[in-house]
């Protein structure tokens, strides 16, 4: 049973409250649902709404996003992320859900974490510790204060999420990538996949196929096939493991073709 709600006014005070056994709450879209449907393993809620952890700054091409920044605010500050953010839940949820809180959503789909992995994002924690997003594990009393990543140059960012519905649905397959080219050939690639393993993963196999080659259909098909070596798909209410493995190459190719078509049209 929840017996108290604390609203610390600094990250340090929030970390101290968490060390005392409280449960962190940012936007509340996950925690309050858990509170309303059954007991949780804490007697106190620690709200971060007054801890001064929201806001987006871009300095020298590097974005720093405060942990309690909502997805609605993030989309306004970093337009390249709008297509990805638009696939997350509904507008009312995006007005509440936070970037930091989304890292702890108890499901493996990785709708936004897959973007952060593709951007090679790092996570800042209280106490001054920083860790790659893919290696995030909280120590006792730690809370996430911000995420940082370099804003990709025009034409280097790619994202695609396959869903049962066009919007407001969990992922069947999610692909995010930052790819730089010299001339027509890929000179650097970082590919992340969501909903095809228990957590967001990077795909070195797909990256290796892309390097030194153009982003044409033959190469994209080969990279999508290669990505199957890195995944560990699962069954859920949206798709089977078999189906996820089957359609991964198709959605991998669509990730790049859709963006390239938009670029050519503009």
N, C-alpha and C positions, 0 to 999 in steps of 0.2 A: 504494500500500500504506500502511495506517495503521501508523505506527511509534511513536506516543505518544498517551496520553490525559491531558489536563490538566483539573484541577478547580479553577479559581480560586475564591477565597472572597469576591469582591466584584465588582460590576458593572464597576468601573474595571479590575480585573485581568483580567476576562473580555474587555473591549474591547481591552486591550493584547495579549492572546494572539491574538485574532482578527486584529488588525492585522498580526500576524506570519505570517499565512497559514493559521491553523487553521480547521477547519470546526466551526461551532457545533452543539451537540446539546442539546436540551432534554429532552423525554420520550423521544426515541429511536425513536418509532414510524415515522418517515420515514427518518431518517438510517441507522439500523441495517439497515433493509431494503435500502437502497442499498449499504451496506458489504457485506452478505451476498450480493448478487447481482452485484456487479461493482466495478471501481475507481471511486473518487471523486476529485475534483480537489483533494485535500489530503493531507498526510502526518500531520496531527495532528487529533484530535477535542478540542473544547473543551466539556466538559460544564458546564452551568449549574446543576447540581443543588445546589451549595454556594454559589452566588453571592448568595443572599438575595433572590431575585426572586419569591418566591411569596407569596400572601396576597390577601385581598379586604377592602377597607375602604369604608365608605359614610359620607361626611361632607357634610352639607348637601344631601342628595339626589343627590350625585355619587359614583359607584362608581369606585374605582381598583383594577384587577385586575393583579396582578403577572404578568409574562410567563411564569413557570414554574408558575403555578397550573394544576392539572389541571382538566379539564372536570367530573370527579366532584366536586371541591371547589367549583367555580363554581356548580354546580347546587344544592349545599347552602346556599350563601350568598345566591344570587339566584334564588329560586324561579320568578320570571316567565320565566326562561330554560330551565326544565326541559324543556318540550315540544320546544324546538329542540335542546337538547343530547342529548335521548333519541334523536334521529334520526341522531346522529353515531356511526358505526361500532358497536362492541360495548362492553359494560360493561368488559371487560378493557382495551380500548384507551383508553376514557375515563378509566380510572384512571391512565394514563401520559401520554396526549396533553395538550399544554399550549396555553393560549390564544395565547401568542406564537408557538409553533411552527406552529400551524395557519394563521397568516398566510402561510406560505411553502410550504404543501403544493403540489407541482407538478401541479396540475390546476385547471381553470377553474370548478369547481362552486361554490366559495364557500359551503360549508354553514354556517359560522359567521361568516365575514366579511360575509355578507349581513346578519346581525343587527347587527353593529357599524356597518355603513354606515347602516342604518335608524335606529340610535341616535345618529348623528352623532358617533361615537367619534373620539377622537384617540389617537395613539400616542406614548408617551414613549420617547426614545432616549438612550443614553449621551451625555454632553456637554451635556445640558440641552435638546436640540432636541426639538420637538414638532410633529407633522404630522397632518393628517386621515388617517384610515385608508385612504381611497380614493386618497391620493397617496403612500402609503408606498413609499419607495425608500431603501435603506440606503446611506450613504456609507462610505468606507473605514474599517474598524475600528469601525463602529457596530453596536450590538446593541439590540434592543427590550427595554426594561425594564418597561413597563406599558402598559395601555390604560385610558382614562378615558371615561366617558359618564354622562349623567344618567339615573337610574333612572326609567322612565316611570310616570306616574300610573296608577292602576287604570282599566281600560277603554280605555286608549290604545295598547296594544301588540297587534300582530297578526302571526302567523307561520303559514306553511304550506309544507310541502315535499312535492312529489309524487315518488314513488319506484316502482320496479318491485316491490319488496317493501315490506312495512309498515315494517320497520326494517332498519338495517345495509345500506344501499344508497346509491349515489351518486344525486344529484338529477337529475330530468328538468326540473323547474322549482322554484325556491324564491322565495317572496315574504315579505318582512318589512316592517313599516311601523309608524311611530308617527303616530297621527292623533288630534288633539284636536277636540272639538266644542263649539260654543256653542249650547245648545238641541239641535235635531236636525241642524243643519248643520255641516259640517266647517269649522273655522277655521284649521287648520294641518295639513299632511301632509308626511311624508317617506317615500317608497317606495323600497325597494331590491329588486333582482332578482338571483338567482343562477342559473347553469346555462343562461343564454340569451345569453351573450356570453363572449369570452375571459377576462373578469374580472368581478367583481361590479360592477354598475352601479346608478345611481340613475335613476328614471324621472320626469323633470319633466312629461312628457306626461300620465301618469296622475295626478300630483299636481294639475295644473291642472284636470282634469276633476272631481276630488273637491271642490275648494275651493268653499265656499259652497253645497254641496248635501248632502242626506241620504245616508246609506250604505244606500240601497235597491237592489234588484236592477237597476233600469234604470241607475242611476248607476254601479254596480260593473261592469256589462257594458260600459258606454261607456268607463270608465277602463281596463279590461282590454284593450279593442280599441286604445285610444290608446297603451298601453304598447308595442305592437308597433313603434311608430316609433322606440323607443329601443334595441331589441335587435339583436344580431348573432349569431343562433344557429348552432350547429355540429352536426356528426354525431359520434356516438361509439357505444360498445357498448350504451348504454342507450336512446338515442333519436336520431332524425334531426333535422336542423335544421327540416325541414318540420313534423314532429310537434310540436316545441317551440313553434314559432310558432302552430301550430293550437290547442294546448291552453292557451296562456298565459291568455287571457281567462277560461276556465273555472276555472283554479286561482287566478287573481286574485280572482274572486268568492268562491270557497270560503274563501279566507284570512279574509275578514271575516265571512262567514255563520257559520262554525263558532264563532268567538269570540263573536259576538252571541247564538247559540243557547245556548252555555254560560252566558252572563251572565243571560239570561232565565230559564233553568232554576234558577239559583242564587238 
